[in-house]
Amino acid sequence: MKNHIISVGSEFPEFKKLAVVSLEKDNEFYEISSNDHREAGKWLVMFWWPKDFTFVCPTEIAEFNKKVEDFEDRDTVLIGASTDSEFVHLAWRKNHDDLRGLKFPMLADTSKSLAEELGILEANEKVAYRVTYIVDPQGIVRWVSVNDLSVGRNVNEVIRVLDALQTDELCPCNWTKGEATINA
């Protein structure tokens, strides 16, 4: 049986997972859930990478971290995720210069249950594809982007699409925040 990727218009699956949120002793881990952003009335951007301690992934994670204020300015909760354990996430953060100062949680889907429910596991290695979800405050998936394992994503495009979705208007090709929307 082949999994199908949860797509636009679907409800984002419920989850409760441990995440690495700090390098501070005894405050490294925190449980986060699918209800956190809903209860706060915020949008959710969750981006997945295949494996910790690899090469493309830290470039993406560092870029999302550079833009964390842009997501906060848009009332958006940012969560990074992979199927690695919280302990592997913590070791990677401690080991990698670009990851020590992360300002968003690294979710550990160790059981692969969330990745499986989302339909984003690569068939052979059972690691997550590079998938990005934008979820509205009601928990509905509004955008999904999937990259193959070898190709990093464009964080500015995630922000551009988030801006467009938050206008709740018709946005033409290549639209960016501040430009006119379409009046139909």
C-alpha positions as CSV (number, residue, x, y, z in Angstrom):
1,M,0.0,0.0,0.0
2,K,1.4,3.4,-1.0
3,N,0.9,6.4,1.2
4,H,-0.4,9.6,-0.3
5,I,0.9,12.9,0.9
6,I,-1.6,14.9,3.0
7,S,-2.4,17.8,0.8
8,V,-4.1,21.2,0.5
9,G,-7.6,21.3,2.1
10,S,-6.8,18.4,4.5
11,E,-6.8,18.7,8.2
12,F,-3.2,18.5,9.5
13,P,-2.9,15.3,11.7
14,E,-2.9,15.6,15.4
15,F,0.4,15.0,17.1
16,K,2.2,15.3,20.4
17,K,6.0,14.9,20.2
18,L,9.1,15.8,22.0
19,A,11.3,18.5,20.5
20,V,14.6,20.0,21.2
21,V,14.1,23.7,22.2
22,S,17.3,24.6,24.0
23,L,20.9,23.6,24.8
24,E,20.4,24.6,28.4
25,K,20.8,21.7,30.8
26,D,17.5,20.3,32.0
27,N,15.6,22.5,29.6
28,E,16.6,20.8,26.3
29,F,13.3,19.1,25.6
30,Y,9.7,20.2,25.4
31,E,6.5,18.4,24.3
32,I,4.7,20.2,21.4
33,S,1.4,19.4,19.9
34,S,-0.8,20.1,16.9
35,N,-3.1,22.1,19.1
36,D,-0.4,24.6,20.3
37,H,-0.7,26.9,17.2
38,R,-4.5,26.5,17.0
39,E,-5.0,27.5,20.6
40,A,-2.7,30.5,20.0
41,G,-4.7,31.5,16.9
42,K,-1.5,31.2,14.8
43,W,-0.4,29.8,11.5
44,L,2.0,26.8,11.4
45,V,4.9,26.2,9.1
46,M,6.4,22.8,9.6
47,F,9.3,21.8,7.5
48,W,10.8,18.3,7.3
49,W,14.3,17.1,6.5
50,P,15.6,13.6,5.9
51,K,18.4,13.1,8.4
52,D,20.4,14.9,11.0
53,F,24.2,15.1,10.5
54,T,23.9,15.5,6.7
55,F,24.9,18.2,4.2
56,V,21.9,19.9,2.6
57,C,19.7,19.9,5.8
58,P,21.7,22.3,7.9
59,T,21.8,24.9,5.1
60,E,18.0,24.9,5.2
61,I,17.6,24.9,8.9
62,A,20.1,27.8,9.3
63,E,18.2,29.8,6.6
64,F,14.8,29.2,8.4
65,N,16.5,30.3,11.6
66,K,17.8,33.6,9.9
67,K,14.1,34.2,8.9
68,V,12.5,33.2,12.2
69,E,11.4,36.8,13.0
70,D,9.7,37.0,9.6
71,F,7.6,34.0,10.6
72,E,6.9,35.5,14.0
73,D,5.9,38.8,12.4
74,R,3.3,36.8,10.5
75,D,1.8,35.2,13.6
76,T,3.3,31.9,12.5
77,V,4.8,29.1,14.6
78,L,7.8,27.5,12.9
79,I,8.7,23.9,13.6
80,G,11.5,21.8,12.0
81,A,11.1,18.1,12.0
82,S,12.7,14.8,11.1
83,T,12.5,11.2,12.1
84,D,15.6,11.4,14.2
85,S,15.3,11.2,18.0
86,E,15.4,14.2,20.3
87,F,18.9,13.0,21.5
88,V,20.2,13.0,17.9
89,H,18.7,16.5,17.4
90,L,20.4,17.7,20.5
91,A,23.8,16.2,19.6
92,W,23.6,17.8,16.1
93,R,22.7,21.2,17.6
94,K,25.7,21.0,20.0
95,N,28.0,19.8,17.2
96,H,27.1,22.2,14.4
97,D,27.9,25.9,14.5
98,D,24.9,26.9,12.4
99,L,22.4,25.0,14.7
100,R,23.5,26.0,18.2
101,G,21.4,29.2,18.3
102,L,18.2,27.8,16.8
103,K,15.1,29.8,17.8
104,F,12.5,27.2,16.8
105,P,11.9,23.6,18.0
106,M,13.4,20.5,16.3
107,L,10.6,18.0,16.5
108,A,11.6,14.3,16.9
109,D,9.2,11.9,15.1
110,T,11.2,8.9,16.3
111,S,8.3,6.5,15.8
112,K,7.8,7.9,12.3
113,S,4.1,8.0,13.0
114,L,3.5,11.6,12.0
115,A,5.7,11.3,8.9
116,E,3.8,8.2,8.0
117,E,0.4,9.8,8.5
118,L,1.5,12.7,6.4
119,G,2.6,10.3,3.7
120,I,6.1,11.8,3.4
121,L,8.4,8.8,4.0
122,E,10.7,7.9,1.3
123,A,10.1,4.2,0.3
124,N,13.6,2.7,0.8
125,E,15.2,4.5,3.7
126,K,12.0,5.5,5.4
127,V,13.2,9.0,6.0
128,A,11.1,12.1,5.4
129,Y,11.3,13.9,2.1
130,R,12.0,17.7,2.2
131,V,8.4,18.7,2.7
132,T,7.1,22.1,3.9
133,Y,3.5,22.6,5.2
134,I,1.7,25.8,5.7
135,V,-1.3,25.2,8.0
136,D,-3.9,27.8,8.9
137,P,-5.0,28.6,12.5
138,Q,-7.9,26.2,12.1
139,G,-5.5,23.3,11.3
140,I,-6.2,23.1,7.6
141,V,-3.3,22.5,5.2
142,R,-3.1,25.5,2.8
143,W,0.2,24.8,1.0
144,V,2.5,21.8,0.6
145,S,5.9,21.8,-1.1
146,V,7.9,18.6,-1.6
147,N,11.5,18.4,-2.7
148,D,13.5,15.3,-3.5
149,L,16.1,14.3,-0.9
150,S,19.0,16.0,-2.7
151,V,17.5,19.5,-3.3
152,G,17.2,22.2,-0.7
153,R,14.1,24.4,-0.5
154,N,13.7,28.2,-0.9
155,V,12.7,29.8,2.4
156,N,11.8,33.1,0.8
157,E,9.2,31.3,-1.3
158,V,7.7,29.8,1.9
159,I,7.4,33.3,3.3
160,R,6.0,34.7,0.0
161,V,3.3,32.0,-0.1
162,L,2.5,32.5,3.6
163,D,2.0,36.3,2.8
164,A,-0.2,35.5,-0.1
165,L,-2.4,33.0,1.9
166,Q,-2.7,35.6,4.7
167,T,-4.1,38.2,2.3
168,D,-7.1,35.9,1.8
169,E,-7.2,37.5,-1.7
170,L,-6.3,36.5,-5.2
171,C,-2.6,36.8,-5.8
172,P,-1.1,36.8,-9.3
173,C,2.0,34.9,-10.4
174,N,5.2,36.1,-8.6
175,W,3.2,38.3,-6.3
176,T,5.0,39.6,-3.3
177,K,3.8,41.4,-0.2
178,G,2.9,45.0,-0.9
179,E,1.9,44.4,-4.5
180,A,-1.7,44.7,-5.7
181,T,-3.9,41.6,-5.5
182,I,-6.5,40.8,-8.1
183,N,-10.1,42.1,-7.7
184,A,-12.3,39.6,-9.5
